[in-house]
Amino acid sequence: MTRSARGGQRVALLVSVFVVASCGLAYELVAGALSSYLLGDSVTQFSTVIGTYLFAMGIGSWASKHVESHLADRFVGIEIAIGILGGFTAPFLFWVFSQPGAPFHICLYTCVMLVGFLVGLEIPLVMRLLETETSFKDLVSQVLSVDYLGSLAVSVLFPLVLAPRLGFVRTGLFFGILNACVALWAIWIFRDRLATPKFTTAQAFGAIALLVGGMVLAGDWTNFVEGKFYDEEIIHSSQSPYQRVVVTRWRNDVRLYLNGNLQFSSRDEYRYHEALVHPILSSHPRPLRVLVLGGGDGLAVREVLKYPGVREVTLVDLDPTMTDLFRHHPLLTRLNQGSLSDKRVTVINGDAFQWLEDHTDAFDVAIVDFPDPSNYAVGKLYTTTFYKILERHLAPGGMAVIQTTSPLLARRSFWTVVNTLESVGLRTAPYHVLVPSFGEWGFVIATRTVWKAPDTIALPTRFVTASTIATMRQFPPDMDRVATEPNRLDNQILVRTYEKEWGPIQ
């Protein structure tokens, strides 16, 4: 082989290293993100998946020393195997999760171990294929530099482009195709060194065809698997950069699920949203400016707009997929009565924590309708730090109300939120209500002075009245107050408490 040909081969292999490094990290990110979405507690899931993956890579790297002959054949075979196994990991895990009683954790870590082991074999084999052309010092620096660059590229593209645009299933299959293409490229580079080049080429093309077929059918597969999650007809499903959004319908019941967790049922959501909004708004003498944090479905805003004195509503919700869906979908706009298109409403898509830090607006009433603190990203919105910032945005006489999970099924979590609010100097008025879709559900009003319940609800309501508010403030022994630590940004004890209380039930 001429010097220029050897140089071209070296460059081609280094490009392959870039691609395979990207693929290896992509499979790791898909597995970590998928397990976080399905199981919650993103820190635990990512930590265990990454740790298992790196451990398996170490075993693969150690095992590579036992590959002593036919290095080119072995490298091509490994690329094909990684492409198929890594590419189909996400659709396989989705299917396993949809099967009642299936050993999801065992399947998850088995897939992670197998992919990690094969990825661990890759780089040592590439270095051995290149070692006759480059000094060891230059070989290590070049291979590892390209490997790290590939990892950087996919770590940036995954959350910004790949996951929101392709979803987890298609992202895994896309990188599987790239691995199979690297196998084809390697077949061409080492065509004179392969034992059975025609058979190996047929294997690579077969793998690509299988993975491309998976890409084409990914939407149907996802719909099929999601259909097993839900008993109702799926009328909308989409993957945003932040969550999986699914809307279902059965007869006249419309339900919203985020990452598989029920957010509301149209048959009883009025109980939740009336309880969230009317006790606090009816008790404020003149609520002109209202802030709603979360609640991108517009249902809380619908209740707020029933007060004719409200002049301005600012809704801050992280996910534009949610607010766009509930602003334009005909069935959903009927449910929220077109609240997100009302001229008094300003919709802001952004992180509520950051938005409060960046702005100085003061509001008469703040309605905090975040999802439950099932992970640390949401848990920060239940901390002393967040509540101190929120308090600064309350006008004189201003009040806030926070949805606070179930005081029956997550009793310690509920009172942790109450104690956290009190630890920053706010007075609290906790209460609860029965929402059939959820069970007993809790809320807490936070003020600078003692809160006085309204004598009457001046608006027509389906559920909340002055007398029901008095009942909602009574806690029986199985929901009564317990001592807990405040939830702080540096410990997030609430997330761990919530996981313990809800984990065995969900």
C-alpha positions as CSV (number, residue, x, y, z in Angstrom):
1,M,0.0,0.0,0.0
2,T,1.4,3.4,-0.9
3,R,2.1,6.1,1.7
4,S,-0.8,8.2,0.5
5,A,-3.2,5.2,0.6
6,R,-2.1,4.5,4.2
7,G,-2.7,8.1,5.1
8,G,-6.1,8.0,3.6
9,Q,-6.9,4.8,5.5
10,R,-5.8,6.5,8.7
11,V,-8.0,9.5,8.1
12,A,-11.0,7.3,7.3
13,L,-10.5,5.3,10.5
14,L,-10.2,8.4,12.6
15,V,-13.5,9.7,11.0
16,S,-15.0,6.3,11.9
17,V,-13.8,6.8,15.5
18,F,-15.6,10.1,15.6
19,V,-18.8,8.4,14.4
20,V,-18.6,5.4,16.7
21,A,-17.9,7.7,19.7
22,S,-21.0,9.7,18.8
23,C,-23.0,6.5,18.5
24,G,-21.7,5.0,21.8
25,L,-22.7,8.1,23.8
26,A,-26.0,8.4,22.0
27,Y,-27.0,4.9,23.1
28,E,-26.0,5.8,26.7
29,L,-28.1,9.0,26.6
30,V,-31.1,7.3,25.1
31,A,-31.1,4.6,27.8
32,G,-30.6,7.2,30.6
33,A,-33.2,9.6,29.3
34,L,-35.7,6.8,28.5
35,S,-35.4,5.2,32.0
36,S,-35.8,8.7,33.6
37,Y,-38.9,9.4,31.6
38,L,-40.4,6.0,32.4
39,L,-39.2,5.6,36.0
40,G,-38.7,9.1,37.3
41,D,-35.7,10.3,39.4
42,S,-33.5,11.4,36.6
43,V,-30.3,11.6,38.8
44,T,-30.6,8.0,39.9
45,Q,-31.5,6.7,36.4
46,F,-28.7,8.6,34.6
47,S,-26.1,7.7,37.3
48,T,-26.8,4.0,37.3
49,V,-27.1,3.8,33.5
50,I,-23.9,5.7,33.0
51,G,-22.0,3.8,35.7
52,T,-23.2,0.4,34.3
53,Y,-22.3,1.5,30.7
54,L,-18.8,2.6,31.7
55,F,-18.2,-0.5,33.7
56,A,-19.3,-2.6,30.7
57,M,-17.0,-0.6,28.4
58,G,-14.1,-1.4,30.8
59,I,-14.8,-5.1,30.5
60,G,-15.0,-4.8,26.7
61,S,-11.7,-3.0,26.6
62,W,-10.1,-5.6,28.8
63,A,-11.6,-8.4,26.6
64,S,-10.2,-6.9,23.4
65,K,-6.7,-8.3,24.2
66,H,-8.1,-11.7,23.5
67,V,-9.0,-10.8,20.0
68,E,-5.7,-11.8,18.3
69,S,-6.5,-12.3,14.6
70,H,-8.8,-11.1,11.9
71,L,-9.0,-7.7,13.5
72,A,-10.7,-6.1,10.5
73,D,-13.4,-8.8,10.4
74,R,-13.9,-8.4,14.1
75,F,-14.2,-4.6,13.9
76,V,-16.8,-4.8,11.1
77,G,-18.8,-7.5,13.0
78,I,-18.8,-5.4,16.2
79,E,-20.1,-2.3,14.3
80,I,-22.9,-4.3,12.8
81,A,-23.8,-5.8,16.2
82,I,-23.7,-2.4,18.0
83,G,-25.9,-0.9,15.2
84,I,-28.6,-3.5,15.6
85,L,-28.4,-3.9,19.4
86,G,-28.1,-0.2,20.2
87,G,-30.5,0.9,17.5
88,F,-33.3,-1.4,18.7
89,T,-32.7,-0.9,22.5
90,A,-35.2,2.0,22.8
91,P,-38.1,0.3,21.0
92,F,-37.5,-2.9,22.9
93,L,-37.5,-1.2,26.3
94,F,-40.6,0.7,25.4
95,W,-42.3,-2.6,24.6
96,V,-41.0,-4.2,27.8
97,F,-42.3,-1.3,29.9
98,S,-45.8,-1.7,28.4
99,Q,-46.0,-5.4,29.5
100,P,-47.5,-5.9,33.0
101,G,-45.0,-7.5,35.3
102,A,-42.2,-7.5,32.7
103,P,-38.6,-7.2,34.3
104,F,-37.9,-3.7,32.9
105,H,-34.8,-3.1,35.1
106,I,-33.2,-6.4,34.2
107,C,-33.8,-5.7,30.4
108,L,-32.6,-2.1,30.8
109,Y,-29.3,-3.0,32.4
110,T,-28.8,-6.1,30.2
111,C,-29.0,-3.9,27.1
112,V,-26.8,-1.2,28.6
113,M,-24.2,-3.9,29.6
114,L,-24.2,-5.5,26.1
115,V,-23.9,-2.2,24.2
116,G,-21.3,-0.9,26.6
117,F,-19.2,-4.2,26.3
118,L,-19.3,-4.0,22.5
119,V,-18.4,-0.2,22.5
120,G,-15.5,-1.0,24.8
121,L,-14.1,-3.4,22.2
122,E,-14.3,-0.8,19.4
123,I,-11.5,1.7,20.3
124,P,-8.8,-0.8,21.2
125,L,-9.4,-2.6,17.9
126,V,-9.2,0.7,15.9
127,M,-5.9,1.5,17.7
128,R,-4.5,-1.9,16.9
129,L,-5.6,-1.5,13.2
130,L,-3.7,1.8,13.1
131,E,-0.7,0.9,15.2
132,T,1.5,0.0,12.2
133,E,1.0,3.4,10.6
134,T,1.4,5.8,13.5
135,S,3.7,6.1,16.5
136,F,2.1,5.1,19.8
137,K,2.2,8.6,21.1
138,D,0.5,10.1,18.1
139,L,-1.9,7.2,17.9
140,V,-3.3,7.6,21.4
141,S,-3.6,11.4,21.1
142,Q,-5.3,11.3,17.7
143,V,-7.8,8.5,18.6
144,L,-8.7,9.8,22.0
145,S,-9.1,13.4,20.7
146,V,-11.4,12.3,17.9
147,D,-13.3,10.1,20.4
148,Y,-13.9,13.0,22.8
149,L,-14.9,15.3,20.0
150,G,-17.5,12.8,18.8
151,S,-18.9,12.6,22.4
152,L,-19.1,16.4,22.6
153,A,-21.0,16.6,19.4
154,V,-23.7,14.2,20.3
155,S,-24.0,15.5,23.9
156,V,-24.9,18.9,22.5
157,L,-27.1,17.6,19.7
158,F,-29.1,15.1,21.7
159,P,-31.0,17.5,24.0
160,L,-31.3,20.3,21.5
161,V,-32.1,18.5,18.2
162,L,-32.2,14.7,18.3
163,A,-34.5,13.9,21.2
164,P,-37.1,16.7,20.5
165,R,-37.1,16.2,16.7
166,L,-36.7,12.4,16.4
167,G,-37.8,11.1,19.8
168,F,-35.9,8.3,21.6
169,V,-36.9,5.5,19.3
170,R,-35.8,7.2,16.1
171,T,-32.7,8.6,17.7
172,G,-31.5,5.2,18.7
173,L,-32.3,3.8,15.2
174,F,-30.6,6.7,13.5
175,F,-27.3,6.0,15.3
176,G,-27.7,2.3,14.7
177,I,-27.7,3.2,11.0
178,L,-24.6,5.2,11.4
179,N,-22.8,2.3,13.1
180,A,-23.9,0.0,10.2
181,C,-22.6,2.6,7.7
182,V,-19.2,2.6,9.6
183,A,-19.2,-1.1,9.1
184,L,-19.7,-0.6,5.3
185,W,-17.0,2.0,5.3
186,A,-14.6,-0.4,7.1
187,I,-15.4,-3.1,4.6
188,W,-14.3,-0.9,1.8
189,I,-11.1,0.3,3.7
190,F,-10.1,-3.3,4.6
191,R,-11.5,-5.1,1.5
192,D,-8.1,-6.8,1.0
193,R,-7.9,-8.0,4.6
194,L,-11.4,-9.5,5.1
195,A,-11.9,-13.2,5.1
196,T,-15.4,-13.1,3.4
197,P,-15.9,-9.6,2.1
198,K,-19.1,-10.4,0.1
199,F,-20.8,-12.1,3.0
200,T,-19.8,-9.3,5.4
201,T,-21.1,-6.7,3.0
202,A,-24.4,-8.5,2.7
203,Q,-24.6,-8.5,6.5
204,A,-24.0,-4.7,6.7
205,F,-26.6,-4.0,4.0
206,G,-29.0,-6.3,5.8
207,A,-28.5,-4.4,9.1
208,I,-29.0,-1.0,7.4
209,A,-32.2,-2.3,5.8
210,L,-33.5,-3.5,9.1
211,L,-32.7,-0.3,10.9
212,V,-34.1,1.9,8.1
213,G,-37.3,-0.2,8.3
214,G,-37.3,0.4,12.0
215,M,-37.1,4.2,11.3
216,V,-40.0,4.1,8.9
217,L,-42.2,2.1,11.2
218,A,-41.1,3.9,14.4
219,G,-44.2,6.0,14.6
220,D,-46.5,3.0,14.2
221,W,-44.5,1.1,16.8
222,T,-44.6,4.0,19.3
223,N,-48.4,4.3,18.8
224,F,-48.8,0.5,19.2
225,V,-46.8,0.5,22.5
226,E,-48.4,3.6,23.9
227,G,-51.8,2.0,23.2
228,K,-50.9,-0.6,25.8
229,F,-50.1,2.1,28.3
230,Y,-53.6,3.6,28.1
231,D,-57.1,2.1,28.0
232,E,-58.4,5.1,26.0
233,E,-58.1,6.2,22.4
234,I,-54.9,8.3,21.9
235,I,-55.9,11.5,20.1
236,H,-52.6,13.2,20.3
237,S,-49.0,12.2,21.2
238,S,-45.8,14.1,20.8
239,Q,-42.3,14.3,22.2
240,S,-41.1,17.7,23.3
241,P,-37.6,18.5,24.5
242,Y,-39.0,18.2,28.1
243,Q,-41.6,15.5,28.1
244,R,-43.8,13.0,26.3
245,V,-47.3,14.6,25.8
246,V,-50.2,12.2,25.3
247,V,-53.9,13.1,25.2
248,T,-56.5,10.4,25.3
249,R,-60.3,10.2,25.0
250,W,-62.9,7.6,26.1
251,R,-66.4,8.7,25.3
252,N,-66.6,12.2,26.9
253,D,-63.6,11.8,29.1
254,V,-60.4,13.6,27.8
255,R,-57.2,12.9,29.7
256,L,-53.7,14.4,29.6
257,Y,-50.6,12.4,30.4
258,L,-47.1,13.8,30.8
259,N,-44.4,11.1,30.7
260,G,-47.1,8.6,31.4
261,N,-48.4,10.3,34.5
262,L,-52.1,11.5,34.6
263,Q,-52.4,15.3,34.8
264,F,-56.2,15.6,34.5
265,S,-59.4,14.0,33.5
266,S,-62.0,16.2,32.0
267,R,-64.7,14.5,34.0
268,D,-63.4,15.9,37.3
269,E,-60.7,18.4,36.6
270,Y,-63.1,21.2,37.6
271,R,-62.8,20.0,41.2
272,Y,-59.0,20.4,41.1
273,H,-58.9,23.7,39.3
274,E,-61.7,25.3,41.3
275,A,-60.0,24.3,44.5
276,L,-56.7,25.6,43.2
277,V,-58.0,29.0,42.1
278,H,-61.2,30.1,43.8
279,P,-60.3,30.0,47.5
280,I,-57.3,32.4,47.0
281,L,-58.8,34.7,44.3
282,S,-62.1,35.1,46.2
283,S,-60.2,36.0,49.4
284,H,-58.2,38.8,47.7
285,P,-59.9,42.2,47.8
286,R,-58.7,43.3,44.4
287,P,-56.8,40.7,42.3
288,L,-55.7,42.8,39.3
289,R,-52.5,41.0,38.2
290,V,-52.3,37.2,38.4
291,L,-49.2,35.0,37.8
292,V,-49.7,31.3,36.9
293,L,-46.6,29.1,37.0
294,G,-47.0,25.8,35.2
295,G,-50.5,25.0,34.1
296,G,-49.8,25.1,30.4
297,D,-53.1,23.4,29.7
298,G,-54.9,26.7,30.5
299,L,-57.4,25.2,32.9
300,A,-56.3,27.2,35.9
301,V,-56.2,30.3,33.7
302,R,-59.8,29.5,32.6
303,E,-60.9,29.8,36.3
304,V,-58.9,33.0,36.8
305,L,-60.5,34.7,33.9
306,K,-63.9,34.2,35.5
307,Y,-63.1,37.2,37.8
308,P,-64.0,40.4,35.9
309,G,-61.6,42.5,37.9
310,V,-58.6,40.6,36.7
311,R,-56.8,42.8,34.2
312,E,-53.6,40.8,33.5
313,V,-52.6,37.1,33.6
314,T,-49.1,36.0,33.0
315,L,-48.6,32.3,32.4
316,V,-45.1,30.9,32.6
317,D,-44.8,27.3,31.4
318,L,-41.6,25.6,30.3
319,D,-42.9,23.7,27.3
320,P,-44.2,25.4,24.2
321,T,-45.5,22.1,23.0
322,M,-48.0,22.2,25.8
323,T,-49.2,25.8,25.4
324,D,-49.4,25.5,21.6
325,L,-51.4,22.3,21.9
326,F,-53.9,23.8,24.3
327,R,-54.1,27.0,22.4
328,H,-55.0,25.4,19.0
329,H,-56.4,21.9,19.4
330,P,-60.2,22.3,19.0
331,L,-61.2,19.7,21.7
332,L,-58.7,21.1,24.2
333,T,-59.6,24.8,23.6
334,R,-63.2,23.9,24.3
335,L,-62.1,22.4,27.6
336,N,-60.1,25.5,28.6
337,Q,-62.6,27.8,26.9
338,G,-59.9,29.4,24.8
339,S,-58.2,30.9,27.9
340,L,-54.7,30.9,26.4
341,S,-55.9,33.2,23.5
342,D,-57.6,35.7,25.8
343,K,-56.3,39.2,25.3
344,R,-55.6,39.5,29.0
345,V,-53.3,36.5,29.0
346,T,-49.6,36.6,28.2
347,V,-48.0,33.2,27.6
348,I,-44.3,32.9,28.3
349,N,-42.4,29.7,27.6
350,G,-39.4,29.4,29.9
351,D,-38.1,28.1,33.1
352,A,-40.2,29.6,35.9
353,F,-37.2,29.7,38.3
354,Q,-35.1,31.6,35.9
355,W,-38.0,33.9,34.8
356,L,-38.6,35.0,38.4
357,E,-34.9,35.7,38.9
358,D,-34.8,37.8,35.7
359,H,-37.9,39.9,36.3
360,T,-39.2,42.2,39.0
361,D,-42.9,42.2,38.3
362,A,-45.2,42.1,41.3
363,F,-48.5,40.2,41.4
364,D,-51.5,40.2,43.6
365,V,-52.0,36.4,43.3
366,A,-49.5,33.7,42.2
367,I,-50.9,30.3,41.3
368,V,-48.2,27.6,41.3
369,D,-49.3,24.5,39.4
370,F,-46.2,22.5,38.8
371,P,-46.1,18.8,38.3
372,D,-45.2,16.8,41.5
373,P,-41.6,16.8,42.5
374,S,-40.7,13.4,41.0
375,N,-37.2,14.5,39.9
376,Y,-34.6,17.1,40.8
377,A,-35.4,19.4,37.8
378,V,-38.9,19.9,39.2
379,G,-37.9,19.6,42.8
380,K,-36.0,22.8,42.6
381,L,-39.3,24.6,42.2
382,Y,-40.4,23.4,45.7
383,T,-37.3,24.6,47.6
384,T,-36.7,27.4,50.1
385,T,-34.7,29.3,47.4
386,F,-37.6,29.2,45.0
387,Y,-40.1,30.3,47.6
388,K,-37.9,33.2,48.7
389,I,-37.8,34.4,45.1
390,L,-41.6,33.9,44.7
391,E,-42.3,35.9,47.8
392,R,-40.4,38.9,46.3
393,H,-42.9,38.9,43.4
394,L,-45.9,39.2,45.6
395,A,-47.4,42.7,45.8
396,P,-48.4,44.2,49.2
397,G,-51.2,41.9,50.4
398,G,-50.3,39.4,47.7
399,M,-50.9,35.7,48.1
400,A,-49.7,32.5,46.5
401,V,-51.2,29.0,46.2
402,I,-49.2,25.9,45.5
403,Q,-50.5,22.4,44.4
404,T,-48.9,20.1,46.9
405,T,-49.5,16.4,45.9
406,S,-51.6,14.0,48.0
407,P,-51.6,14.5,51.8
408,L,-53.0,10.9,52.1
409,L,-50.7,8.9,49.8
410,A,-47.7,11.2,50.1
411,R,-48.3,12.6,53.6
412,R,-44.6,13.5,54.4
413,S,-44.2,15.1,50.9
414,F,-47.2,17.3,51.4
415,W,-46.1,18.6,54.8
416,T,-42.6,19.0,53.6
417,V,-43.9,21.7,51.2
418,V,-45.8,23.4,53.9
419,N,-42.8,23.4,56.3
420,T,-40.6,24.7,53.5
421,L,-42.9,27.7,52.9
422,E,-43.0,28.4,56.6
423,S,-39.2,28.2,56.9
424,V,-38.9,31.3,54.6
425,G,-41.2,33.3,56.8
426,L,-44.6,32.8,55.0
427,R,-47.8,31.9,56.8
428,T,-49.6,28.9,55.4
429,A,-53.2,27.6,55.1
430,P,-53.1,24.0,53.8
431,Y,-56.2,22.3,52.5
432,H,-57.2,19.2,50.5
433,V,-60.0,18.0,48.2
434,L,-61.1,14.8,46.8
435,V,-60.5,14.5,43.0
436,P,-61.8,11.1,41.9
437,S,-59.1,10.7,39.2
438,F,-56.3,11.4,41.7
439,G,-57.8,10.7,45.1
440,E,-57.2,13.1,48.0
441,W,-55.2,16.1,46.7
442,G,-53.5,18.9,48.6
443,F,-52.9,22.6,48.2
444,V,-51.4,25.3,50.4
445,I,-52.0,29.0,50.4
446,A,-49.0,31.1,51.4
447,T,-49.3,34.7,52.7
448,R,-47.3,37.2,54.7
449,T,-50.2,37.5,57.2
450,V,-52.8,35.1,58.4
451,W,-55.0,34.1,55.6
452,K,-58.8,34.6,56.0
453,A,-61.0,32.3,54.0
454,P,-63.7,34.1,51.9
455,D,-67.2,34.4,53.3
456,T,-68.7,33.6,49.9
457,I,-67.7,32.7,46.3
458,A,-69.3,35.4,44.2
459,L,-69.1,33.4,41.0
460,P,-71.1,30.3,39.9
461,T,-69.0,27.2,40.6
462,R,-69.6,23.5,40.2
463,F,-67.9,22.5,43.4
464,V,-66.2,25.1,45.6
465,T,-68.2,27.1,48.0
466,A,-67.4,29.0,51.2
467,S,-68.7,26.0,53.2
468,T,-66.7,23.5,51.2
469,I,-63.5,25.6,51.8
470,A,-64.1,25.2,55.6
471,T,-64.4,21.5,55.1
472,M,-61.3,21.3,53.0
473,R,-59.2,22.8,55.7
474,Q,-59.9,20.0,58.1
475,F,-57.3,17.2,58.2
476,P,-58.2,13.8,59.7
477,P,-55.5,11.9,61.7
478,D,-54.2,9.9,58.6
479,M,-53.5,13.2,56.8
480,D,-52.6,15.4,59.8
481,R,-49.4,17.3,60.1
482,V,-46.0,15.5,60.6
483,A,-42.6,17.1,61.3
484,T,-40.3,17.2,58.3
485,E,-37.2,19.1,57.2
486,P,-37.5,22.0,54.7
487,N,-36.7,21.2,51.1
488,R,-33.5,23.1,50.2
489,L,-31.8,23.5,46.9
490,D,-28.6,21.7,48.0
491,N,-30.3,18.6,49.4
492,Q,-33.7,18.2,47.7
493,I,-35.0,16.0,50.4
494,L,-38.5,16.3,49.0
495,V,-37.6,14.4,45.8
496,R,-36.4,11.4,47.8
497,T,-39.4,11.5,50.1
498,Y,-41.8,11.7,47.2
499,E,-40.1,8.8,45.5
500,K,-40.4,6.6,48.6
501,E,-44.0,7.5,49.1
502,W,-45.2,7.2,45.5
503,G,-42.8,4.6,44.3
504,P,-44.5,1.4,45.5
505,I,-47.9,2.7,44.3
506,Q,-47.2,4.0,40.8
